[in-house]
Amino acid sequence: MPKRSCPFGEAAPLQLKTRVGLRELSRGVRGEEYRREVFERTRRLLFRGAQAYMEGSWPASPAAARSAARPSPAGRPRTASGQLLIGHDGRLLRGPAATEKVPPVGVSKACSSCVRTADVKEACTQCDRFVCQNCSRLCSCCNTVTCSLCSTIE
């Protein structure tokens, strides 16, 4: 008995296995929903990690170091000048800007730009390098003290 011919003709789609990966899912019909779900999951993980870090679950966390160090006058934990903190509501908070820093013991007291030793130093708000008053600049974008490498001058 001979085989029957295909009733659909040339318009029939090929019946091959198609691999559907993450790229196809994110670009598909429900791609926006999938991307939003991934974003929310990532945000939750980051928020939980930040909470565990601030509560002292990790040995190098600020809560473990707080017992050795004295708190800042504002009652907030000290951070690097340009560092953002995650607040209790999950929003980003800008840490207190430290315009003038005292270099730790053993750290070079030379300016990072001109390599001269200066008495009064300011720290760059972007990279935390020490800069003397002659080399410090005000950034035209954010109006903070920056070094010559990090500043944007118009």
Secondary structure, DSSP 8 states (H G I E B T S, - for coil): ------TTGGGS---------HHHHHHSTTHHHHHHHHHHHHHHHHHHHHHHHHHT-STTSHHHHHTTS---TTSS----TT-EEE-TTS-EEE----SB----TTS--B-TTT--B-SSEEE-TTT--EEETTT-EE-TTT--EE-TTT----
